[in-house]
């Protein structure tokens, strides 16, 4: 067994090897030397450690010959024999290995995330392409519907010339008001025509998008519905032109005591609708009512 005396708190001695030092590190190094192991017979406790030859000054050598040659030139106060590689070195190697494994795992995770992002981007691109193709097909189908299926449709000018407004039309306005009367009058003429012969179609009810044919060409109406408002104005003028004929047909309307007198006043008021912004508001309602009935549902 190793016997040593500690003369004071800072002095260490190995009597077996006749070694003493005031530096505990030097003493610990001595305990690992081959000389000490041979003297004490405990060499087998370190047999499984990875060995390297280290000088007390800090230099290390793979082979004993290298350490021996170094010691001839080393001026360090305390020289030591070959020493085993210490646990801190082994721990450092282990930590380095663990760090490499962590890096590999993180790299694998990043690669998997990148793969998922690429797949998601690919699906998104496919969806967008499908949407674009669908929109293009819809536009193509609309063009085909208007320019091929409805190539023989009536021009708007021809439609207005053939309205053939009668007393029943203006009397309906007198009874039901401007919006209902104008809506019924225009829609009744449109419904008399085959879908492919109609001079106007609504392609988007929410936006009230209208396509109108005139001069043998289909064109999209302006956002302000300029062409459709012009059509309503022309119809309203034709209605006004029927009032004088109606009064000639019913002269009793000139008699203030006759029921037709009040009705004639209401009819003339409703046919005129209103003025300014109030008339625009009424026309907007007529346009909305017409659009609901002429939406192109199939391309």
C-alpha positions in Angstrom: 0.0 0.0 0.0 1.1 3.5 -0.7 2.3 5.3 2.4 3.0 9.0 2.5 3.3 11.7 5.1 1.9 15.1 4.8 4.2 17.2 6.9 2.1 20.2 6.5 -1.0 21.4 4.5 1.2 22.0 1.4 3.7 19.1 1.5 3.1 15.7 0.0 5.5 12.6 0.2 5.5 9.1 -1.3 7.9 7.0 0.9 7.7 4.0 -1.4 9.3 5.9 -4.2 11.2 8.4 -2.1 9.2 11.2 -3.8 8.1 14.5 -2.2 6.6 17.7 -3.4 4.8 20.8 -2.1 2.6 20.8 -5.2 -0.3 18.5 -5.0 -0.6 18.4 -8.8 3.0 17.1 -9.1 2.2 14.5 -6.4 -1.0 13.4 -8.3 1.1 13.1 -11.5 3.6 11.0 -9.7 0.9 8.5 -8.6 0.2 7.8 -12.2 3.8 7.1 -13.3 5.0 3.7 -14.3 7.6 3.8 -11.6 5.0 4.3 -8.9 2.7 1.6 -10.5 5.5 -0.9 -10.6 6.5 -0.1 -7.0 2.9 -0.4 -5.7 1.5 -3.0 -8.1 -1.7 -1.1 -9.0 -0.9 -0.7 -12.6 -4.0 -2.7 -13.7 -6.4 0.0 -12.5 -5.3 2.2 -15.4 -5.0 -0.6 -18.0 -8.2 0.4 -19.8 -7.4 4.1 -20.2 -6.2 5.5 -23.5 -2.5 6.2 -22.9 -0.3 9.0 -24.0 3.1 10.2 -22.8 2.9 13.6 -21.2 5.6 15.9 -19.7 4.9 17.9 -16.6 5.5 21.0 -18.6 2.3 20.2 -20.7 3.9 18.7 -23.8 2.5 15.3 -24.9 3.9 12.5 -27.1 2.5 9.5 -28.7 5.6 7.4 -28.1 7.9 7.1 -25.1 10.9 7.8 -27.1 9.6 11.2 -28.0 9.0 12.1 -24.3 12.4 10.7 -23.4 14.1 12.9 -26.0 12.1 15.9 -24.8 13.0 15.5 -21.1 16.7 15.8 -22.0 16.0 19.4 -23.0 13.1 20.3 -20.7 14.1 22.6 -17.8 10.8 22.2 -15.9 11.5 21.9 -12.1 9.8 18.6 -11.6 10.3 15.9 -14.3 7.9 13.1 -14.5 7.7 9.7 -16.1 5.2 8.6 -18.7 1.7 9.4 -17.5 -1.7 8.1 -18.4 -4.1 10.3 -20.4 -6.4 12.0 -17.8 -10.1 11.9 -17.6 -10.7 15.5 -18.7 -9.1 14.7 -22.1 -11.4 11.7 -22.4 -14.4 13.8 -21.4 -13.5 16.4 -24.0 -13.4 13.8 -26.7 -16.8 12.5 -25.6 -18.3 16.0 -25.6 -16.9 16.6 -29.1 -18.6 13.4 -30.2 -21.9 14.4 -28.6 -21.7 17.8 -30.3 -21.2 16.2 -33.7 -24.3 14.0 -33.1 -26.3 17.0 -32.2 -25.2 18.8 -35.3 -26.1 15.8 -37.5 -29.6 15.6 -35.9 -30.2 19.4 -36.4 -29.0 19.1 -40.0 -31.4 16.1 -40.6 -34.3 18.1 -39.0 -33.6 21.2 -41.2 -33.5 19.0 -44.3 -36.9 17.4 -43.5 -38.3 20.9 -42.9 -37.0 22.1 -46.2 -38.5 19.1 -47.9 -41.9 19.9 -46.4 -41.7 23.5 -47.4 -40.8 22.5 -51.0 -43.8 20.1 -51.1 -46.1 22.8 -49.8 -44.8 25.4 -52.2 -45.3 22.9 -55.1 -48.9 22.3 -54.0 -49.6 26.0 -53.8 -48.1 26.6 -57.2 -50.3 23.8 -58.6 -53.4 25.4 -57.0 -52.5 28.8 -58.4 -52.0 27.4 -61.8 -55.3 25.6 -61.7 -57.0 28.9 -60.6 -55.4 30.8 -63.5 -56.3 28.0 -66.0 -59.9 28.0 -64.6 -60.2 31.8 -65.0 -58.8 31.6 -68.5 -61.2 28.9 -69.4 -64.1 31.0 -68.0 -63.0 33.9 -70.1 -62.7 31.7 -73.1 -66.1 30.2 -72.6 -67.7 33.6 -72.1 -66.1 34.8 -75.4 -67.4 31.7 -77.1 -70.9 32.2 -75.7 -71.1 35.8 -76.8 -69.4 35.7 -80.1 -70.4 32.2 -81.3 -73.5 31.1 -79.5 -75.0 34.5 -79.4 -73.6 35.8 -82.7 -77.1 36.4 -84.1 -78.3 38.3 -81.0 -80.3 41.5 -81.6 -78.5 44.9 -81.3 -79.7 47.1 -78.4 -80.8 49.8 -80.8 -83.0 47.3 -82.7 -84.4 46.1 -79.4 -85.4 49.6 -78.3 -87.0 50.3 -81.7 -89.3 47.3 -81.3 -90.5 47.8 -77.7 -94.0 48.6 -79.0 -95.1 50.2 -75.7 -98.9 50.0 -75.1 -101.4 51.5 -72.6 -101.1 48.5 -70.4 -97.4 49.2 -69.9 -97.9 52.8 -68.7 -100.9 51.9 -66.7 -98.8 49.3 -64.8 -96.3 52.1 -64.0 -99.2 54.3 -62.8 -100.4 51.5 -60.4 -97.1 50.0 -59.2 -94.6 52.8 -59.5 -91.5 53.6 -61.6 -89.2 50.8 -60.4 -91.7 47.9 -60.7 -93.3 49.2 -63.9 -90.1 49.8 -65.7 -88.7 46.4 -64.6 -91.8 44.5 -65.8 -91.8 46.4 -69.1 -88.2 45.7 -70.0 -88.1 42.1 -68.8 -91.3 41.2 -70.6 -89.6 42.1 -73.9 -86.4 40.3 -73.0 -88.2 37.1 -72.0 -90.0 37.1 -75.3 -86.6 36.5 -77.0 -84.6 33.3 -77.0 -81.5 33.5 -74.8 -79.2 33.5 -77.8 -81.1 36.4 -79.4 -81.1 38.8 -76.4 -79.1 42.1 -76.7 -77.7 42.0 -73.1 -76.5 39.4 -70.6 -75.3 39.7 -66.9 -72.1 37.7 -66.3 -71.5 38.7 -62.7 -74.5 39.4 -60.5 -72.5 40.6 -57.5 -70.8 43.3 -59.6 -73.8 43.6 -62.0 -71.4 43.1 -64.9 -73.3 43.6 -68.1 -72.4 42.8 -71.7 -74.4 44.6 -74.3 -74.5 44.1 -78.1 -74.7 47.1 -80.4 -73.3 47.8 -83.9 -73.0 44.0 -84.2 -70.4 43.8 -81.4 -70.5 42.7 -77.8 -68.9 45.0 -75.3 -68.7 45.2 -71.5 -70.7 48.1 -70.0 -68.8 50.6 -67.8 -68.8 50.3 -64.0 -71.3 53.2 -64.0 -73.6 51.1 -66.2 -73.6 54.0 -68.8 -75.1 52.0 -71.7 -77.8 50.4 -69.5 -78.8 53.8 -68.1 -79.1 55.2 -71.6 -81.4 52.3 -72.5 -83.7 53.0 -69.4 -83.8 56.7 -70.4 -84.9 55.9 -73.9 -87.6 53.6 -72.6 -88.8 56.3 -70.2 -89.1 58.8 -73.0 -91.2 56.4 -75.0 -93.5 56.0 -72.0 -93.9 59.8 -71.8 -94.8 59.8 -75.5 -97.7 57.4 -74.7 -99.3 59.7 -72.1 -100.9 62.1 -74.7 -102.3 59.1 -76.6 -103.7 57.7 -73.4 -105.4 61.0 -72.5 -107.0 61.1 -76.0 -108.3 57.6 -75.5 -109.7 58.5 -72.1 -110.8 62.2 -72.3 -112.7 61.8 -68.9 -109.3 62.1 -67.3 -109.5 65.8 -67.8 -112.6 66.0 -65.6 -111.4 66.7 -62.0 -114.4 64.8 -60.6 -113.7 61.6 -62.5 -111.5 58.8 -61.0 -109.3 58.7 -64.1 -108.2 62.3 -63.3 -106.3 61.3 -60.2 -105.0 58.1 -61.8 -103.7 60.1 -64.8 -101.8 62.4 -62.4 -100.3 59.5 -60.5 -99.4 57.8 -63.8 -97.6 60.8 -65.2 -95.7 61.3 -61.9 -94.6 57.6 -61.8 -93.5 57.6 -65.5 -91.3 60.7 -64.9 -89.8 58.9 -61.9 -87.8 61.7 -60.3 -84.9 64.0 -61.0 -81.2 64.1 -60.2 -79.8 61.7 -57.7 -83.2 60.4 -56.8 -83.7 59.3 -60.4 -80.3 57.6 -60.4 -81.3 55.8 -57.2 -84.5 54.5 -58.9 -82.6 53.4 -62.0 -80.1 51.5 -59.8 -83.0 49.4 -58.5 -84.3 48.7 -62.0 -80.8 47.6 -63.1 -80.5 45.3 -60.1 -83.9 43.7 -60.9 -83.0 43.2 -64.5 -79.6 41.7 -63.7 -81.1 39.0 -61.5 -83.2 37.7 -64.4 -80.6 37.7 -67.1 -77.6 36.1 -65.4 -75.7 33.7 -67.7 -75.6 30.6 -65.5 -73.8 28.3 -67.9 -70.7 29.0 -69.9 
